[in-house]
């Protein structure tokens, strides 16, 4: 896997856990990153039926639980959930999204 594959998704809408995650993805070129703010139902309701969202949460117990909950809620609302961005980041051995920027900088 290389970074160019990740950047194919730079214009996708990506939902991350926190501000540090958002900053990391924006710094490598992502333009539509939103971090969680507010209760689950209000985040889910901000997406229209039929839209596509990339979930990109950390690969820890909390992140995996968020992934399950948001996948279920978005699916019920008719929002398509994708994991391309998250899977590519994890393929580099990075488990916390905010750490990905440091990983990218070390590779240069």
Helices and strands as residue ranges (DSSP letters): H 3-7, E 13-16, H 19-27, E 32-35, H 40-45, E 52-56, H 61-77, E 80-82, H 84-91, G 97-99, H 100-107
